[in-house]
Amino acid sequence: MDQKAMIKQAFDFHKAALDNAYRNLVAIQDQAEKSVGLFLDRIPWMPEKSRQIIMEWGNLYKKGRDDLKRVMDDGYDKMESYLISAAEATQRASSQAQEAGQRAAQQARQTTRRTSQQTSRTATKARKAAAKSTGKS
């Protein structure tokens, strides 16, 4: 599995876990709002202004959680694009380094082959020169 796919899979898992936690939070808050509404309906001595303030308080919580969700989703979108681009850049750099390493290895092999051939020629010349000098004496 390539690096980009692993990062995407881990990122998607983390986002799904946070989304599930958010949905649970929403369910709990909605149930609490219903309970408070039923409670307020059964209290005849509470002024209407106080009921409105309490219900407005619940609406502020809803707005806050919706704003939080929007910010989280925006942050996840930005983080996902960053992680994917970083993974692609890392993969490109790795490929370039591997290609550079292969070119360097090929150049080293060619240099070694040339040096070996040159050494062989030099040794052959030295043997011939030695044979000539021993033949003349």
C-alpha positions as a Markdown table, in Angstrom:
| # | Residue | x | y | z |
|---|---|---|---|---|
| 1 | Met | 0.0 | 0.0 | 0.0 |
| 2 | Asp | 1.4 | 3.3 | -0.9 |
| 3 | Gln | 2.0 | 6.2 | 1.5 |
| 4 | Lys | -0.8 | 8.4 | 0.1 |
| 5 | Ala | -3.4 | 5.6 | 0.5 |
| 6 | Met | -2.3 | 4.9 | 4.1 |
| 7 | Ile | -2.5 | 8.6 | 5.0 |
| 8 | Lys | -5.9 | 8.9 | 3.4 |
| 9 | Gln | -7.2 | 5.8 | 5.2 |
| 10 | Ala | -6.0 | 7.0 | 8.6 |
| 11 | Phe | -7.3 | 10.5 | 8.0 |
| 12 | Asp | -10.8 | 9.2 | 6.9 |
| 13 | Phe | -10.9 | 7.0 | 10.0 |
| 14 | His | -10.1 | 9.9 | 12.3 |
| 15 | Lys | -12.7 | 12.1 | 10.5 |
| 16 | Ala | -15.4 | 9.4 | 10.8 |
| 17 | Ala | -14.7 | 9.0 | 14.5 |
| 18 | Leu | -15.0 | 12.7 | 15.1 |
| 19 | Asp | -18.2 | 12.9 | 13.0 |
| 20 | Asn | -19.7 | 10.1 | 15.1 |
| 21 | Ala | -18.8 | 11.9 | 18.3 |
| 22 | Tyr | -20.4 | 15.0 | 16.9 |
| 23 | Arg | -23.6 | 13.2 | 16.0 |
| 24 | Asn | -23.7 | 11.7 | 19.5 |
| 25 | Leu | -23.3 | 15.2 | 21.0 |
| 26 | Val | -26.2 | 16.5 | 18.8 |
| 27 | Ala | -28.4 | 13.6 | 19.9 |
| 28 | Ile | -27.7 | 14.3 | 23.6 |
| 29 | Gln | -28.2 | 18.0 | 23.2 |
| 30 | Asp | -31.5 | 17.5 | 21.3 |
| 31 | Gln | -32.8 | 15.1 | 24.0 |
| 32 | Ala | -31.8 | 17.5 | 26.7 |
| 33 | Glu | -33.6 | 20.3 | 24.9 |
| 34 | Lys | -36.8 | 18.2 | 24.7 |
| 35 | Ser | -36.5 | 17.3 | 28.4 |
| 36 | Val | -36.1 | 20.9 | 29.4 |
| 37 | Gly | -39.0 | 21.9 | 27.1 |
| 38 | Leu | -41.3 | 19.3 | 28.8 |
| 39 | Phe | -40.0 | 20.5 | 32.2 |
| 40 | Leu | -40.7 | 24.1 | 31.4 |
| 41 | Asp | -44.2 | 23.3 | 30.1 |
| 42 | Arg | -45.1 | 21.7 | 33.5 |
| 43 | Ile | -44.0 | 24.7 | 35.6 |
| 44 | Pro | -47.0 | 27.0 | 35.6 |
| 45 | Trp | -45.3 | 29.6 | 37.9 |
| 46 | Met | -42.4 | 30.3 | 35.5 |
| 47 | Pro | -42.7 | 33.6 | 33.6 |
| 48 | Glu | -42.8 | 33.4 | 29.8 |
| 49 | Lys | -39.8 | 35.7 | 29.6 |
| 50 | Ser | -37.7 | 33.2 | 31.6 |
| 51 | Arg | -38.9 | 30.4 | 29.3 |
| 52 | Gln | -37.9 | 32.3 | 26.2 |
| 53 | Ile | -34.4 | 33.0 | 27.7 |
| 54 | Ile | -33.9 | 29.3 | 28.5 |
| 55 | Met | -35.0 | 28.3 | 25.0 |
| 56 | Glu | -32.8 | 31.0 | 23.4 |
| 57 | Trp | -29.9 | 29.6 | 25.4 |
| 58 | Gly | -30.6 | 26.2 | 23.7 |
| 59 | Asn | -30.6 | 27.9 | 20.4 |
| 60 | Leu | -27.2 | 29.5 | 21.1 |
| 61 | Tyr | -25.9 | 26.0 | 21.9 |
| 62 | Lys | -27.2 | 24.7 | 18.6 |
| 63 | Lys | -25.6 | 27.6 | 16.7 |
| 64 | Gly | -22.3 | 27.0 | 18.5 |
| 65 | Arg | -22.2 | 23.3 | 17.7 |
| 66 | Asp | -23.2 | 24.0 | 14.1 |
| 67 | Asp | -20.4 | 26.6 | 13.8 |
| 68 | Leu | -18.0 | 24.1 | 15.4 |
| 69 | Lys | -19.0 | 21.5 | 12.9 |
| 70 | Arg | -18.4 | 23.9 | 10.0 |
| 71 | Val | -15.0 | 24.9 | 11.3 |
| 72 | Met | -14.0 | 21.2 | 11.8 |
| 73 | Asp | -15.1 | 20.3 | 8.3 |
| 74 | Asp | -13.2 | 23.2 | 6.9 |
| 75 | Gly | -10.1 | 22.3 | 8.9 |
| 76 | Tyr | -10.4 | 18.7 | 7.8 |
| 77 | Asp | -10.7 | 19.7 | 4.1 |
| 78 | Lys | -7.6 | 21.9 | 4.4 |
| 79 | Met | -5.6 | 19.2 | 6.4 |
| 80 | Glu | -6.6 | 16.5 | 3.8 |
| 81 | Ser | -5.4 | 18.6 | 0.9 |
| 82 | Tyr | -2.1 | 19.3 | 2.8 |
| 83 | Leu | -1.5 | 15.7 | 3.8 |
| 84 | Ile | -2.2 | 14.4 | 0.3 |
| 85 | Ser | 0.1 | 17.1 | -1.3 |
| 86 | Ala | 2.8 | 16.4 | 1.2 |
| 87 | Ala | 2.5 | 12.6 | 0.6 |
| 88 | Glu | 2.7 | 13.2 | -3.2 |
| 89 | Ala | 5.8 | 15.5 | -2.7 |
| 90 | Thr | 7.5 | 12.9 | -0.6 |
| 91 | Gln | 6.7 | 10.2 | -3.1 |
| 92 | Arg | 8.1 | 12.4 | -5.9 |
| 93 | Ala | 11.3 | 13.2 | -3.9 |
| 94 | Ser | 11.7 | 9.5 | -3.1 |
| 95 | Ser | 11.4 | 8.6 | -6.8 |
| 96 | Gln | 13.8 | 11.3 | -7.8 |
| 97 | Ala | 16.3 | 10.2 | -5.2 |
| 98 | Gln | 16.0 | 6.6 | -6.3 |
| 99 | Glu | 16.6 | 7.6 | -10.0 |
| 100 | Ala | 19.6 | 9.7 | -9.0 |
| 101 | Gly | 20.9 | 6.7 | -7.0 |
| 102 | Gln | 20.5 | 4.5 | -10.0 |
| 103 | Arg | 22.3 | 7.0 | -12.3 |
| 104 | Ala | 25.1 | 7.3 | -9.8 |
| 105 | Ala | 25.4 | 3.5 | -9.6 |
| 106 | Gln | 25.4 | 3.2 | -13.4 |
| 107 | Gln | 28.1 | 5.9 | -13.6 |
| 108 | Ala | 30.2 | 4.1 | -11.0 |
| 109 | Arg | 29.9 | 0.8 | -12.9 |
| 110 | Gln | 31.0 | 2.6 | -16.1 |
| 111 | Thr | 33.9 | 4.2 | -14.3 |
| 112 | Thr | 34.9 | 0.9 | -12.8 |
| 113 | Arg | 34.7 | -0.8 | -16.2 |
| 114 | Arg | 36.9 | 1.9 | -17.9 |
| 115 | Thr | 39.4 | 1.8 | -15.1 |
| 116 | Ser | 39.6 | -2.0 | -15.3 |
| 117 | Gln | 40.1 | -1.9 | -19.0 |
| 118 | Gln | 42.7 | 0.8 | -18.7 |
| 119 | Thr | 44.5 | -1.2 | -16.0 |
| 120 | Ser | 44.3 | -4.3 | -18.2 |
| 121 | Arg | 45.8 | -2.4 | -21.2 |
| 122 | Thr | 48.6 | -1.0 | -19.0 |
| 123 | Ala | 49.4 | -4.4 | -17.6 |
| 124 | Thr | 49.5 | -5.9 | -21.1 |
| 125 | Lys | 51.9 | -3.1 | -22.3 |
| 126 | Ala | 54.0 | -3.6 | -19.2 |
| 127 | Arg | 54.3 | -7.4 | -19.9 |
| 128 | Lys | 55.1 | -6.7 | -23.6 |
| 129 | Ala | 57.8 | -4.2 | -22.5 |
| 130 | Ala | 59.2 | -6.7 | -20.0 |
| 131 | Ala | 59.2 | -9.4 | -22.6 |
| 132 | Lys | 61.1 | -7.1 | -25.1 |
| 133 | Ser | 63.6 | -6.1 | -22.5 |
| 134 | Thr | 64.3 | -9.7 | -21.5 |
| 135 | Gly | 64.5 | -10.8 | -25.1 |
| 136 | Lys | 67.1 | -8.1 | -25.9 |
| 137 | Ser | 69.5 | -8.9 | -23.1 |
